[in-house]
Amino acid sequence: MGFTEDAKETAETAGRKIQDAWEDTVDKIGDKIDEVKADADVKKAEAERDSVHKRNEVKADLRGDDH
């Protein structure tokens, strides 16, 4: 192989490595976004659960029920 072919192969290898690194970074960012969304969904569900629980307690108190 000549110098030109070696340089071309080296450039292609570097290009593939850069592309792989970019794809890994994009995947990591996507994973983090999914994680944050999931945490937000959990917090929302917990808040709704607590709200329903409190609302039921208030209704029970208004009816004079023991809970």
Secondary structure by P-SEA (a helix, b strand, c coil): ccaaaaaaaaaaaaaaaaaaaaaaaaaaaaaaaaaaaaaaaaaaaaaaaaaaaaaaaaaaaaacccc
